[in-house]
Amino acid sequence: MAMNVHIEKIILHLLTMRLVLPFKISVGTTHERKIIIVEIHSNGNVGYGECTAGENPYYSYETYETCLLIMRKYLIRKILGKNFENPYQFRYELEFIRGHKIAKAALEYAIWDLYAKERGIPLYKLYGGVKNRVEVGVSIGIKDDISDLLHLVEGYVERGYKRIKIKIKPGYDVEVIKELRANFPEINLMVDANASYSLEHIKIFEEIDRYGLQMIEQPLHYEDFLDHATLQSRINTPICLDESITSLHAAKIAVKLGSCRIINVKPPRVGGIIESINICRYAGERGIGLWIGGMLETGIGKTHLLHVATLPQINYPSDISESSRYWREDIIDPPLKLNKDGTINVPQEPGIGVRVDEDLIQKYERKRWVFRAL
């Protein structure tokens, strides 16, 4: 896997991009995104990554501002001007800095893209991906009007999405699910609670259990494994863990305790592609269902997710929607588009396989930082 990349220059772009529609979950509503795009330059090639941390420390303690601080003050200093034979060596260099996995993942993304471009092959072929298109689902935020939710679901079903996920919270759960099931009895439907419940709500989950959901995602506390194991023993619907799975170590705990039957792997949340591969291999060998989750990315981040979703262990539709789902203008060309069969094609050009639109980067850019090797 030797590539002998010399990191000559790193550029961080801070963009502000407004979502097509506000995205509401149990802890807040997102109208626009602060997005950090990473460029790593070596040997005339550029690798691209994306930092997906939010504006507030609600989903994760990391925010785009903490990521900027950690990248500028610590991570970039560790790698700038150095030579790396492969992405694993690069990852090892950053292991001495604890935590800050979303920040690390943004840089690791760019190294994998760069490495694949050096080799002249699509990214997924470097780490054992086996698919040239990926089944995808769509995630819908909390809606104040149930008729708006039903209208959106109808549109996404007609578009061909393989699975519909809705956000829930206490007071916005059973009746919403009941209404959806009455109108769409056959769809693959799942719910995501974003850790907004406790075992005190077990009667609600026993009621939800009646509606034939594909899974319930992260119902309880984001650090919890024991209560999730208790809940899973009381209901038939598979529990999927998201926020709780921060690493391979966390995945091992969840599997051992029986805390879940499915894992949502978000590469930024676990620290990058390498840890995602490790989790998928471990969980897949033990019969745990797997899919790749999204975090309101631009096309750069989504394309990285597409490549990871080609891993053979992925057996549920992943949260990777087409570009127009979130953005009027995506920053890649061509934009990601949904096929009629509910899949998205995996780009076959070297690296992530799409062209980054530098004009749109400049249009949405609010600030940039350039770091050059001495």
C-alpha positions as CSV (number, residue, x, y, z in Angstrom):
1,M,0.0,0.0,0.0
2,A,3.0,2.3,-0.2
3,M,2.4,5.7,-1.7
4,N,5.1,7.9,-0.2
5,V,2.9,11.0,-0.1
6,H,4.7,14.2,1.0
7,I,2.1,16.6,2.5
8,E,3.1,19.9,0.9
9,K,0.1,22.1,1.6
10,I,-3.2,21.9,3.5
11,I,-6.1,24.3,2.9
12,L,-9.2,24.7,5.1
13,H,-12.2,26.3,3.6
14,L,-15.0,27.5,6.0
15,L,-18.3,27.6,4.0
16,T,-21.8,28.7,4.9
17,M,-24.5,26.8,3.0
18,R,-28.3,27.0,3.6
19,L,-30.4,23.9,3.5
20,V,-33.3,23.6,1.0
21,L,-35.6,22.8,4.0
22,P,-34.9,23.2,7.8
23,F,-33.9,19.9,9.4
24,K,-35.5,19.5,12.9
25,I,-34.6,16.8,15.4
26,S,-35.3,16.4,19.1
27,V,-32.5,18.7,20.2
28,G,-32.9,21.5,17.7
29,T,-33.4,22.8,14.1
30,T,-30.8,23.4,11.5
31,H,-31.4,26.0,8.8
32,E,-27.8,26.5,7.5
33,R,-24.6,24.6,7.8
34,K,-21.1,25.8,8.6
35,I,-18.9,23.4,6.7
36,I,-15.2,22.9,6.6
37,I,-13.7,21.5,3.4
38,V,-10.2,20.1,3.6
39,E,-7.6,20.0,0.8
40,I,-4.4,18.1,1.1
41,H,-1.8,18.7,-1.7
42,S,0.9,16.3,-2.7
43,N,2.7,15.5,-5.9
44,G,0.3,17.6,-8.0
45,N,-2.7,15.9,-6.7
46,V,-5.4,17.2,-4.3
47,G,-7.3,15.0,-1.8
48,Y,-10.6,16.3,-0.4
49,G,-12.3,15.8,2.9
50,E,-15.1,17.4,4.8
51,C,-15.7,18.2,8.5
52,T,-19.3,17.5,9.4
53,A,-19.4,18.8,12.9
54,G,-22.4,20.9,13.7
55,E,-22.8,24.5,14.9
56,N,-23.8,23.4,18.4
57,P,-22.6,20.6,20.7
58,Y,-25.9,18.7,20.6
59,Y,-25.2,15.6,18.5
60,S,-21.5,15.6,19.5
61,Y,-19.3,17.6,21.8
62,E,-17.4,18.6,18.6
63,T,-18.5,21.7,16.7
64,Y,-17.1,23.2,13.6
65,E,-15.3,25.7,15.8
66,T,-13.6,23.1,18.0
67,C,-12.6,21.2,14.9
68,L,-11.0,24.3,13.4
69,L,-9.1,24.8,16.6
70,I,-7.9,21.2,16.9
71,M,-7.0,21.0,13.2
72,R,-5.1,24.3,13.1
73,K,-3.3,24.0,16.5
74,Y,-2.6,20.3,16.7
75,L,-3.5,17.9,13.9
76,I,-2.1,19.8,11.0
77,R,1.2,20.4,12.8
78,K,1.5,16.6,13.3
79,I,1.3,15.9,9.5
80,L,2.4,18.9,7.5
81,G,5.7,18.4,5.7
82,K,5.8,14.7,6.5
83,N,5.9,11.6,4.3
84,F,3.3,8.8,4.6
85,E,3.3,5.4,2.9
86,N,-0.4,4.7,3.5
87,P,-3.5,6.0,5.3
88,Y,-2.9,3.6,8.2
89,Q,0.4,5.3,9.0
90,F,-1.3,8.7,8.7
91,R,-4.0,7.6,11.2
92,Y,-1.4,6.3,13.6
93,E,0.3,9.8,13.6
94,L,-2.9,11.3,14.9
95,E,-3.7,8.7,17.6
96,F,-1.6,10.5,20.2
97,I,-4.2,13.3,20.3
98,R,-7.2,12.0,22.2
99,G,-10.8,12.4,21.0
100,H,-11.8,15.0,18.3
101,K,-12.7,12.2,15.9
102,I,-14.7,14.4,13.5
103,A,-11.7,16.6,13.1
104,K,-9.4,13.7,12.5
105,A,-11.9,12.1,10.1
106,A,-11.9,15.2,7.9
107,L,-8.2,14.9,7.4
108,E,-8.3,11.1,7.0
109,Y,-10.9,11.5,4.3
110,A,-8.6,13.7,2.3
111,I,-5.7,11.3,2.6
112,W,-7.7,8.4,1.3
113,D,-8.9,10.5,-1.6
114,L,-5.3,11.5,-2.3
115,Y,-4.0,8.0,-2.0
116,A,-6.6,6.6,-4.4
117,K,-5.8,9.4,-6.9
118,E,-2.1,8.5,-6.6
119,R,-3.0,4.9,-7.5
120,G,-5.4,5.9,-10.2
121,I,-8.4,3.8,-8.9
122,P,-11.8,4.5,-7.3
123,L,-11.6,4.9,-3.5
124,Y,-13.8,2.0,-2.6
125,K,-11.5,-0.5,-4.4
126,L,-8.7,0.3,-1.9
127,Y,-10.5,-1.0,1.1
128,G,-12.5,-3.9,-0.3
129,G,-15.8,-2.4,-1.4
130,V,-17.8,-4.7,-3.7
131,K,-20.7,-2.6,-5.1
132,N,-20.8,0.0,-7.9
133,R,-24.2,1.3,-6.6
134,V,-25.6,1.7,-3.1
135,E,-29.1,1.3,-1.8
136,V,-30.1,4.5,0.1
137,G,-32.8,5.8,2.4
138,V,-33.9,9.2,3.4
139,S,-34.1,10.9,6.8
140,I,-36.9,13.3,7.6
141,G,-36.9,15.7,10.4
142,I,-39.7,16.5,12.9
143,K,-42.6,18.3,11.2
144,D,-45.1,20.5,13.0
145,D,-47.9,19.4,10.7
146,I,-48.5,15.7,10.1
147,S,-49.9,16.5,6.6
148,D,-46.5,18.0,5.7
149,L,-44.8,14.8,6.8
150,L,-47.2,12.6,4.8
151,H,-46.7,14.7,1.7
152,L,-42.9,14.5,2.1
153,V,-43.0,10.7,2.6
154,E,-45.2,10.3,-0.4
155,G,-42.7,12.2,-2.6
156,Y,-39.7,10.2,-1.3
157,V,-41.5,6.9,-1.9
158,E,-42.3,7.9,-5.4
159,R,-38.7,8.9,-6.0
160,G,-37.7,5.3,-5.1
161,Y,-35.9,5.7,-1.7
162,K,-35.5,2.2,-0.2
163,R,-36.2,3.2,3.3
164,I,-37.9,6.1,5.1
165,K,-36.6,7.3,8.5
166,I,-38.4,9.9,10.6
167,K,-37.2,11.6,13.7
168,I,-39.2,11.2,16.9
169,K,-39.2,12.7,20.4
170,P,-41.5,12.3,23.5
171,G,-44.9,13.6,22.5
172,Y,-44.1,13.1,18.8
173,D,-44.0,9.3,18.3
174,V,-46.8,6.8,18.5
175,E,-49.5,8.8,16.8
176,V,-47.2,9.9,14.1
177,I,-46.0,6.3,13.4
178,K,-49.7,5.1,13.5
179,E,-50.6,7.7,10.9
180,L,-47.7,6.8,8.6
181,R,-48.5,3.1,8.8
182,A,-52.1,3.8,7.9
183,N,-51.1,5.7,4.8
184,F,-48.0,3.7,3.9
185,P,-48.5,0.1,5.2
186,E,-45.7,-1.5,3.0
187,I,-42.8,0.9,3.2
188,N,-39.6,0.1,5.1
189,L,-40.0,2.6,8.0
190,M,-37.7,3.3,10.9
191,V,-37.5,6.0,13.6
192,D,-34.6,7.9,15.1
193,A,-35.0,9.2,18.7
194,N,-31.5,10.9,19.0
195,A,-31.2,9.6,22.6
196,S,-34.3,11.6,23.7
197,Y,-36.0,8.8,25.8
198,S,-35.3,6.7,28.9
199,L,-36.5,3.4,30.3
200,E,-39.3,5.3,31.9
201,H,-40.8,5.5,28.4
202,I,-40.8,1.7,27.9
203,K,-44.6,1.6,27.4
204,I,-44.1,3.9,24.4
205,F,-41.6,1.5,22.9
206,E,-43.9,-1.5,23.5
207,E,-46.6,0.4,21.7
208,I,-44.2,1.3,18.8
209,D,-43.3,-2.3,18.6
210,R,-46.7,-3.0,17.1
211,Y,-46.1,-1.2,13.9
212,G,-43.5,-3.4,12.1
213,L,-40.7,-0.9,12.1
214,Q,-37.4,-1.9,10.5
215,M,-35.5,-0.5,13.5
216,I,-35.5,2.1,16.3
217,E,-32.4,4.2,16.2
218,Q,-30.7,5.4,19.4
219,P,-33.7,5.6,21.7
220,L,-31.8,6.0,25.0
221,H,-28.8,7.9,26.4
222,Y,-25.9,8.3,24.0
223,E,-23.4,6.8,26.4
224,D,-25.6,3.9,27.5
225,F,-25.3,0.2,26.7
226,L,-27.0,-1.4,29.7
227,D,-30.4,0.2,29.4
228,H,-30.4,-0.4,25.7
229,A,-29.8,-4.1,26.4
230,T,-32.8,-4.1,28.7
231,L,-35.0,-2.4,26.2
232,Q,-33.9,-4.7,23.4
233,S,-34.9,-7.7,25.6
234,R,-38.4,-6.2,26.0
235,I,-39.3,-5.5,22.3
236,N,-39.1,-7.3,19.0
237,T,-38.1,-4.3,16.9
238,P,-34.3,-4.2,16.4
239,I,-32.5,-1.4,18.2
240,C,-29.9,0.4,16.1
241,L,-27.2,2.3,17.9
242,D,-25.8,5.5,16.5
243,E,-24.3,8.0,19.0
244,S,-23.3,5.2,21.4
245,I,-20.9,3.7,18.8
246,T,-17.9,6.0,18.9
247,S,-15.3,3.3,18.2
248,L,-14.6,-0.4,17.7
249,H,-14.2,-0.7,21.4
250,A,-17.8,0.7,21.9
251,A,-19.1,-1.7,19.2
252,K,-17.6,-4.6,21.0
253,I,-19.4,-3.6,24.3
254,A,-22.7,-3.2,22.5
255,V,-22.5,-6.6,20.8
256,K,-21.3,-8.4,23.9
257,L,-24.2,-6.9,26.1
258,G,-26.9,-7.4,23.4
259,S,-27.6,-3.6,23.3
260,C,-28.5,-3.6,19.7
261,R,-29.0,-5.7,16.6
262,I,-28.0,-3.0,14.1
263,I,-25.3,-0.4,14.0
264,N,-25.4,2.9,12.2
265,V,-21.7,3.6,11.3
266,K,-21.0,7.3,10.7
267,P,-17.4,7.6,9.6
268,P,-16.9,11.1,11.0
269,R,-18.3,10.0,14.4
270,V,-15.9,7.1,14.8
271,G,-12.9,8.9,13.5
272,G,-12.7,8.1,9.8
273,I,-12.7,5.3,7.2
274,I,-10.3,3.0,8.9
275,E,-12.3,2.7,12.1
276,S,-15.5,2.3,10.1
277,I,-13.9,-0.6,8.2
278,N,-12.9,-2.2,11.5
279,I,-16.4,-1.8,13.0
280,C,-18.0,-3.3,9.9
281,R,-15.8,-6.3,9.9
282,Y,-16.2,-7.0,13.6
283,A,-20.0,-6.5,13.7
284,G,-20.6,-8.2,10.4
285,E,-18.9,-11.4,11.6
286,R,-21.3,-11.5,14.5
287,G,-24.5,-11.0,12.6
288,I,-25.1,-7.4,13.4
289,G,-26.9,-5.4,10.7
290,L,-25.0,-2.4,9.4
291,W,-25.6,0.8,7.4
292,I,-23.8,4.1,6.8
293,G,-25.3,7.2,8.3
294,G,-25.1,10.8,7.1
295,M,-24.6,14.2,8.9
296,L,-26.0,16.8,6.4
297,E,-22.9,16.6,4.2
298,T,-22.2,18.3,0.9
299,G,-21.4,16.1,-2.0
300,I,-17.7,15.7,-0.9
301,G,-18.7,14.1,2.4
302,K,-21.6,12.1,0.8
303,T,-19.3,10.7,-1.9
304,H,-16.9,9.5,0.8
305,L,-19.9,7.8,2.5
306,L,-21.0,6.2,-0.8
307,H,-17.6,4.5,-1.1
308,V,-17.7,3.2,2.5
309,A,-21.2,1.9,1.9
310,T,-19.9,-0.5,-0.7
311,L,-18.3,-2.7,2.0
312,P,-19.7,-6.2,1.8
313,Q,-21.0,-6.1,5.5
314,I,-23.4,-3.2,4.7
315,N,-26.9,-4.8,4.5
316,Y,-29.4,-2.0,5.1
317,P,-30.0,1.1,3.0
318,S,-27.7,3.9,4.0
319,D,-28.5,7.6,4.8
320,I,-27.0,9.0,1.6
321,S,-29.5,11.1,-0.3
322,E,-29.1,12.8,-3.6
323,S,-27.5,16.2,-3.7
324,S,-30.8,18.1,-4.3
325,R,-32.2,16.7,-1.0
326,Y,-30.3,19.3,1.0
327,W,-28.7,21.8,-1.4
328,R,-29.8,24.0,-4.3
329,E,-26.2,23.9,-5.5
330,D,-23.9,21.1,-4.4
331,I,-20.2,21.7,-4.6
332,I,-19.5,18.7,-6.7
333,D,-19.9,17.9,-10.4
334,P,-21.8,15.9,-11.3
335,P,-24.2,16.1,-8.3
336,L,-25.3,12.8,-6.8
337,K,-28.6,11.6,-8.2
338,L,-31.0,8.9,-7.2
339,N,-31.7,6.0,-9.6
340,K,-35.2,4.8,-10.2
341,D,-34.4,1.6,-8.2
342,G,-33.5,3.6,-5.0
343,T,-29.8,3.4,-5.5
344,I,-27.0,6.0,-6.1
345,N,-24.1,5.1,-8.4
346,V,-20.6,5.0,-6.9
347,P,-18.3,7.2,-9.0
348,Q,-15.7,5.2,-10.9
349,E,-13.1,7.9,-11.5
350,P,-9.9,7.9,-9.3
351,G,-10.3,9.0,-5.7
352,I,-13.8,10.0,-4.6
353,G,-14.5,10.2,-8.3
354,V,-16.2,13.6,-8.6
355,R,-14.9,17.1,-9.5
356,V,-15.0,19.7,-6.8
357,D,-16.5,22.9,-8.1
358,E,-13.9,25.5,-7.0
359,D,-16.2,28.4,-8.2
360,L,-18.9,27.2,-5.8
361,I,-16.4,26.7,-3.0
362,Q,-15.4,30.4,-3.5
363,K,-19.1,31.5,-3.6
364,Y,-19.9,30.0,-0.2
365,E,-16.6,30.5,1.4
366,R,-16.4,32.8,4.5
367,K,-12.8,32.2,5.4
368,R,-9.8,30.1,4.5
369,W,-6.5,29.0,6.1
370,V,-3.5,27.9,4.1
371,F,-0.7,25.8,5.7
372,R,2.5,25.2,3.7
373,A,5.4,22.9,4.6
374,L,8.7,24.7,5.2
